[in-house]
């Protein structure tokens, strides 16, 4: 049956339509942190941040069903749902964030954010790291992985992502100084090319880049350079947002940053396609004066009901605190594994986004080994992944209802897998 499904995907969705794992999983049901395949086998989900408060959370499901019974239409009609939700959402951001546009995906949110930055600054230049991902529209796909297969605009500059194992002739510099210097060089390049600087677009905790351990105030000097050059900061909160970091609602709060523009997505409505770009009233007014933007499905009543219910669950079940406590417990468990397995060079993370970077005795990235571990964990019916520039860092990003018992199960199986499999570069 699985082979037939794969063939149907290839025919109907096109070749190379990605799946996880060499042996894809045919998932038919989910609940909390668990998924079940077509054969009734149970998998621990250590990967998905879309079902933020757990797969099929009954309160979110009920909110969707109840609203769908009443009304679902677009935002050109008046409806309290979107306003009530945004009142709650914007109150969780810093004081300058006062307006928002609701859309259906993080890609759309980042696309709009770039336009906002351009209309605010009068410049077009964008700076991102060289190991990131910000979406799939034509504009934002140039900023991430897909830039390797398409032409890239001359208004984009890539800077080296922060790296705890940086190889550089400037080894005497801290990561903060090194990153700032590279951003300043990108600013100069954009100015010389006549583009100027519109924005630095980043995930404030650098999750896609492998979430390196960084000192407090890491971004302070860099942000000062961006603003001195007339640019703004866009914080992509699609992964760290809604309490995943464990200490705050947003990753930017954890690092002490107040961005001009914030984008949110995946976890907003626990799997319902909801995303958002939020900014100051001033920037929003400029954007609205220059673009007649409208999104048919963004902010529809059912989506807002799902998003509002998700906020309820985060607050009522104290899931940000859970992320803090369980994430700390998980990192401690990985540190114990590190004592047994020298391939684990560094354990790191924040809240319920954690993992370990794999490197050999020569400090070379163990990319193949990390991927092998992921595949073997899938055979143990535990789902996780890899990320980082070298794809050698285990990526563990479970739903926010993950428990210490779930951590114990994860660590036990990870220990078995690492014992059973030889290291390879």
C-alpha positions in Angstrom: 0.0 0.0 0.0 2.8 2.4 0.9 4.5 1.9 -2.5 1.2 2.7 -4.3 0.9 5.9 -2.2 4.4 6.9 -3.1 3.7 6.3 -6.8 0.4 8.3 -6.6 2.3 11.2 -5.0 4.9 11.1 -7.7 2.2 11.2 -10.4 -0.2 13.7 -8.9 2.2 16.0 -6.9 5.2 15.7 -9.2 8.6 14.0 -8.8 10.9 14.9 -5.9 8.0 16.0 -3.7 9.7 15.6 -0.4 9.0 13.1 2.3 10.7 12.5 5.6 12.9 9.4 5.9 14.1 6.9 3.3 11.1 4.7 4.4 8.3 7.3 4.6 5.8 7.1 7.4 2.1 6.7 6.4 0.4 8.7 9.2 -3.4 8.4 9.7 -4.0 9.7 13.2 -2.6 11.9 15.9 -3.2 12.7 19.6 -1.0 14.9 21.9 2.7 13.9 21.2 1.8 10.6 19.4 1.1 9.7 15.8 -0.2 6.4 14.5 0.5 4.9 11.0 -1.8 2.9 8.8 -0.7 -0.4 10.5 -1.6 0.9 14.0 2.0 1.5 15.0 2.6 4.3 17.5 5.3 7.0 17.0 6.6 9.6 19.4 6.6 13.0 17.6 9.7 14.8 18.5 9.7 17.0 15.4 6.4 18.8 14.7 5.9 22.4 15.9 2.8 22.8 13.8 0.5 21.0 16.3 1.9 23.4 18.9 -0.3 22.3 21.8 -0.5 18.7 20.7 -2.1 16.9 17.8 -5.9 17.2 17.6 -6.2 19.1 20.9 -9.9 18.9 21.8 -10.3 22.6 22.6 -8.9 23.7 19.2 -10.9 21.1 17.3 -14.1 22.2 19.1 -13.4 25.9 18.3 -12.9 25.1 14.6 -16.1 23.0 14.4 -18.2 25.5 16.4 -17.2 28.4 14.2 -17.5 26.5 11.0 -21.1 25.8 11.9 -21.8 29.5 12.2 -19.8 31.4 9.6 -16.7 31.4 7.5 -15.9 34.2 5.1 -13.2 36.8 4.3 -12.2 40.0 6.2 -14.0 42.4 3.9 -17.0 41.9 6.0 -16.9 43.1 9.6 -16.3 40.4 12.2 -15.2 40.5 15.8 -13.1 37.3 15.6 -10.0 38.8 14.0 -10.1 41.9 16.2 -10.5 40.0 19.4 -7.7 37.7 18.5 -5.3 40.5 17.4 -6.0 42.4 20.6 -4.7 39.4 22.6 -1.9 38.6 20.2 -0.4 42.1 19.9 -0.5 42.6 23.7 2.1 39.8 24.0 4.6 41.8 21.9 6.6 44.9 22.8 4.8 48.2 22.9 5.7 49.5 19.5 3.9 46.5 17.8 0.4 47.7 17.3 -1.0 46.5 14.0 -1.0 43.2 12.0 -2.0 41.5 8.8 -3.2 37.9 9.0 -2.3 35.6 6.2 -2.1 31.8 5.7 1.6 31.0 5.8 5.0 32.2 7.1 6.1 32.6 3.5 3.4 35.2 2.9 4.2 36.9 6.2 7.9 37.3 5.4 7.0 38.4 1.9 4.9 41.2 3.3 7.5 42.0 5.9 10.1 42.7 3.2 7.7 45.1 1.4 7.0 46.8 4.7 10.8 47.3 5.3 11.2 48.6 1.8 8.4 51.2 2.1 9.6 52.2 5.5 13.2 52.8 4.6 13.1 53.6 0.9 15.8 51.0 0.4 15.8 47.5 -1.0 18.8 45.7 0.4 18.2 42.6 2.6 20.7 40.8 4.8 20.2 37.2 6.0 22.4 34.4 7.2 23.8 31.8 4.8 22.1 28.8 6.5 18.5 29.9 7.0 15.0 29.4 5.6 12.2 32.0 5.5 9.7 30.6 3.1 8.7 29.7 -0.5 7.5 32.8 -2.4 9.7 34.1 -5.2 11.0 36.9 -3.0 11.7 34.9 0.2 12.9 31.7 -1.4 16.0 33.6 -2.5 16.9 34.1 1.1 17.1 30.4 2.0 17.8 26.9 0.7 16.3 27.5 -2.8 18.9 30.1 -3.6 21.1 27.3 -4.9 18.7 26.5 -7.8 17.6 30.0 -8.9 19.0 33.4 -9.7 19.4 35.6 -6.7 18.7 39.3 -6.7 21.7 41.7 -6.3 19.9 43.3 -3.4 20.5 40.3 -1.1 23.6 39.7 1.0 24.3 36.5 3.0 26.4 36.6 6.1 28.1 33.6 7.8 25.7 32.1 10.3 26.8 32.0 13.9 28.7 28.8 14.6 30.2 27.5 17.8 32.8 25.6 15.7 33.6 28.4 13.4 36.7 28.0 11.1 38.0 31.5 10.4 41.3 33.4 10.2 39.7 35.8 12.7 39.6 33.2 15.5 40.5 35.9 18.1 37.0 37.5 17.5 34.0 36.5 19.6 31.0 35.2 17.6 29.3 38.5 18.3 32.1 40.6 16.9 32.6 38.2 13.9 28.8 38.3 13.0 28.7 42.1 13.4 31.7 42.6 11.2 30.2 40.4 8.5 26.9 42.3 8.7 28.7 45.7 8.5 30.6 44.4 5.3 27.2 43.4 3.8 25.8 46.9 4.6 28.7 48.5 2.9 28.3 46.3 -0.1 24.6 47.1 -0.4 25.3 50.8 -0.1 28.0 50.7 -2.8 25.6 48.8 -5.1 23.0 51.5 -4.6 20.4 49.4 -2.8 20.9 50.7 0.7 19.7 48.6 3.6 16.0 47.9 4.2 16.2 45.0 6.7 18.1 42.3 8.5 15.8 39.3 8.5 16.6 36.7 11.1 15.3 34.1 13.5 16.5 35.7 16.7 17.7 32.4 18.2 19.1 31.0 14.9 17.1 27.8 15.0 17.6 26.9 11.3 21.3 27.6 11.6 21.7 24.9 14.3 20.7 27.1 17.3 24.3 27.7 18.5 25.0 28.7 22.1 25.5 32.5 22.0 26.4 35.1 24.6 23.9 37.5 26.1 23.7 40.6 23.9 25.0 38.7 20.9 22.9 40.8 18.5 23.2 44.3 20.2 26.1 45.7 18.1 24.8 44.2 14.9 21.3 45.7 15.4 22.9 49.1 16.1 24.8 48.9 12.7 21.6 48.0 10.9 19.7 50.9 12.4 22.5 53.3 11.8 22.4 52.4 8.2 18.7 53.2 8.0 17.5 49.6 8.1 14.9 47.8 10.3 14.9 44.4 11.9 12.5 41.7 11.0 12.2 38.9 13.5 11.0 35.6 12.1 9.2 33.9 15.0 7.7 31.0 13.0 9.8 28.5 15.0 10.7 30.2 18.3 7.4 31.9 18.8 4.4 31.2 21.0 6.5 30.2 24.0 8.7 27.5 22.5 11.9 29.0 23.9 10.5 28.4 27.4 11.4 31.8 28.8 9.3 34.2 26.8 6.5 34.3 24.3 8.9 35.2 21.5 12.5 34.5 20.7 13.3 38.2 20.3 12.3 38.8 23.9 14.7 36.1 25.0 17.7 37.9 23.4 16.6 41.4 24.4 15.6 42.7 21.0 12.7 44.9 19.9 12.2 44.4 16.2 10.3 46.8 14.0 8.5 43.9 12.2 7.6 40.4 13.5 6.4 37.4 11.5 4.6 34.4 12.9 3.3 31.2 11.4 3.2 27.5 11.8 2.2 27.0 15.5 -0.4 29.9 15.5 -3.5 27.7 15.2 -2.2 24.2 15.9 -2.2 23.1 12.3 -4.8 25.4 10.8 -3.1 27.5 8.1 -2.7 30.8 10.0 0.2 33.2 9.9 0.7 36.9 10.7 3.0 39.9 10.2 2.9 42.5 13.0 4.5 45.9 13.1 4.1 49.5 14.3 1.1 51.6 13.4 3.4 53.9 11.5 4.9 51.2 9.3 1.4 49.7 8.7 0.1 53.0 7.6 2.9 53.4 5.1 2.4 49.9 3.8 -1.4 50.5 3.4 -0.7 53.8 1.6 1.5 52.0 -0.9 0.0 48.5 -1.3 -3.7 47.5 -1.7 -3.0 44.2 -0.1 -5.8 41.7 0.6 -5.8 38.1 1.5 -8.9 36.0 0.9 -8.4 33.5 3.6 -6.1 35.3 6.0 -7.9 36.1 9.3 -11.2 34.3 8.4 -13.5 33.5 11.3 -12.6 29.8 11.5 -8.8 30.5 11.4 -9.2 33.1 14.1 -11.2 30.8 16.3 -8.5 28.1 15.9 -5.7 30.6 16.7 -7.6 32.0 19.7 -8.2 28.5 21.1 -4.5 27.8 20.7 -3.7 30.9 22.8 -6.2 29.7 25.4 -4.5 26.3 25.7 -1.0 27.7 25.9 -2.1 29.9 28.8 -4.5 27.5 30.6 -2.1 24.6 30.5 1.0 26.7 31.4 2.8 25.4 28.3 5.6 28.0 28.3 6.6 26.9 31.8 6.4 23.3 30.6 8.7 24.1 27.7 11.2 25.6 30.1 11.2 22.7 32.6 11.0 19.8 30.1 13.5 21.4 27.8 16.0 21.8 30.7 15.4 18.2 31.6 16.0 17.1 28.0 19.3 18.9 27.7 20.5 17.4 31.0 19.6 14.0 29.5 21.6 14.7 26.4 24.5 15.9 28.5 24.6 12.5 30.1 24.7 10.9 26.7 27.5 13.2 25.7 29.6 11.6 28.4 29.1 8.2 26.8 29.4 9.2 23.1 32.2 11.5 22.0 30.4 12.1 18.7 28.2 14.5 20.6 30.3 17.6 20.7 27.8 20.0 22.0 24.3 19.9 23.5 22.2 23.0 23.1 18.7 24.5 22.8 16.1 26.6 24.4 12.9 25.3 25.8 11.3 22.6 23.6 13.8 23.1 20.7 16.9 21.2 21.6 19.5 18.8 20.1 23.1 17.9 19.8 25.8 18.7 17.3 27.7 15.6 16.0 31.5 16.0 15.2 34.4 13.6 14.9 37.8 13.5 16.6 39.1 15.9 14.0 36.2 18.2 14.7 34.8 17.6 11.2 30.9 17.6 11.0 29.4 14.1 11.2 26.6 14.8 8.7 26.1 11.2 7.5 26.2 9.9 11.0 23.6 12.4 12.2 21.3 11.5 9.4 21.8 7.8 10.1 20.8 8.4 13.7 17.6 10.1 12.5 16.8 7.1 10.2 17.5 4.6 12.9 15.3 6.5 15.4 12.5 6.4 12.9 12.9 2.6 12.9 12.5 2.9 16.7 9.3 4.9 16.0 10.6 8.2 17.2 10.5 11.1 14.7 13.1 13.8 14.7 15.4 15.4 12.1 18.7 17.3 11.5 19.5 20.9 10.6 22.3 23.4 10.5 24.6 24.4 7.7 26.3 21.0 7.8 23.2 19.0 8.6 25.0 17.5 11.6 22.8 18.7 14.4 19.9 16.7 15.7 16.7 18.7 15.6 14.3 17.9 18.4 11.2 20.1 18.3 8.2 18.3 19.8 4.7 19.7 20.6 4.6 21.8 23.7 2.8 19.2 25.7 6.0 17.0 25.7 6.7 15.6 29.1 9.6 14.3 31.2 8.4 10.8 30.6 8.6 11.5 26.9 12.1 12.7 27.3 13.1 9.6 29.2 11.7 7.4 26.3 13.5 9.6 23.7 16.9 9.4 25.5 16.7 5.7 26.2 16.1 5.0 22.5 18.7 7.5 21.4 21.3 5.8 23.6 20.4 2.4 22.1 20.7 3.7 18.6 24.1 5.3 19.2 25.4 2.1 20.7 24.2 0.1 17.8 25.6 2.2 15.0 29.1 3.0 14.1 30.3 6.6 13.6 30.9 7.7 10.0 31.8 11.0 8.3 
